Amino acid sequence: MGEDLSRYRASRRMKLLGLVSSQLPKHRYRKAEQAHIAVPNVLDRCFDVKRPNQVWVGDITYVWAGKRWAYLAVVMDLYARKPVGWSLSLSPDSVLTKSALEMAYESRKQPNELLFHSDQGCQYTSIQFRQVLWRYQIKQSLSRKGNCWDNSPMERFFRSLKTEWIPETGYRSFTEAKEQITNYIVGYYSRYRPHSKNGGLSPNDKEIMYWKTYKTVAKNT
């Protein structure tokens, strides 16, 4: 809202209001070096990309919805850490990941020369999912087996979703889960949430800045 707020001032205000951060402590993951036998780790942790629609990453997490687990697949554009496709289902299968990818591909107006990176889960290595990649002419990259750091931007997004938005007891129904997660992605995370990777800008603002610069350079050229 235009008010200067340092982390120390925010800390003092939180203490006065009795607020406590819900961020989880850091966790040390074990290292693994086993690559996929057919698909290499093309991305190789090069998370700083130069433009939108150059590299997308994807992953799946679980959310309690009513009386059972629901599964959320998200596709994120690495440039501004912006979620561009997502799908929620009661089955963690290739239909779920295909749905998220198809949403991303259509919403981003069918980009070319794209790299898609994920872990080695069967939802991403199945024939059905790889056929979609082939049809869209998207190059595939897979993390090394058991190495979550190879896809850390997606891990970080899911951590933010679960600590900032999803109730500790989960959602009362699948419909509520779908609505609230969409509200987080579209209404909060993409529009307002500052990101350190973006220099404090939200994903939407970061992309807007890029396209303004791009159009100016193209016009002058």
C-alpha positions, 0 to 999 in steps of 0.5 A, a space after each residue: 500500500 506504499 508504506 515502507 516496511 522492513 523485516 524488523 518493523 514487521 517483526 515488531 508489529 507481529 509481536 504486538 499483534 500476537 502473530 507467529 510465522 507459519 513457515 516451516 524450518 529448513 530441511 536437509 535433503 539427501 543427495 542423489 545423482 542417478 539420472 533417467 536412462 532415457 531423458 537427461 537433466 537438461 535444466 541442470 538447476 539453471 533456474 535463472 532464465 532470460 524470458 517467459 515461456 523458455 522453461 516450465 517446471 512441474 510437480 504434484 503435491 497432495 491436499 486433504 479434501 473432505 474425507 480423502 486426499 486430492 492431488 494437485 499438479 502445477 506447471 510454473 514458468 521459471 522466469 517470474 515463478 508464475 504458475 501458468 497451469 494447474 489441475 486438481 484430481 482424486 487420482 495422481 495419474 497422467 491425466 492429472 499432469 496432462 491437464 495441467 500442461 494443456 492448460 498452461 500451453 493454451 493459456 500461454 498461447 502455444 509457445 515454441 522452443 520450450 523446455 519442460 522439467 519435472 521429477 521422474 514420477 511415472 505421471 511425467 514419464 508415461 507414454 501418455 504424458 510424453 505424447 503430449 510433449 511430443 505433440 506440442 514440440 516441448 523438450 523434456 528434462 528430468 531431475 535426477 532420481 531422489 534429488 528434490 533440489 533439481 526442481 526446487 522452485 516447484 518445491 518452494 511453491 508448494 511449501 508457500 501454498 501449504 504454509 500461507 494458505 491451506 488450513 492445517 486441517 485441509 478443506 471440507 470438500 473437493 470443490 472448496 479445495 479447488 476454489 481456494 487453491 485457484 484463489 491463491 494462485 490467481 488472486 494472491 500469489 500471481 498478483 500480489 505476493 512479492 518474490 525475492 527472485 523477482 526483486 520483490 515484485 509479484 510474478 505478474 508485475 515481473 512479466 509486465 515489466 519484461 514485456 514493456 521492456 521487450 516492446 520498447 527494445 523491439 520498437 527501437 530496433 
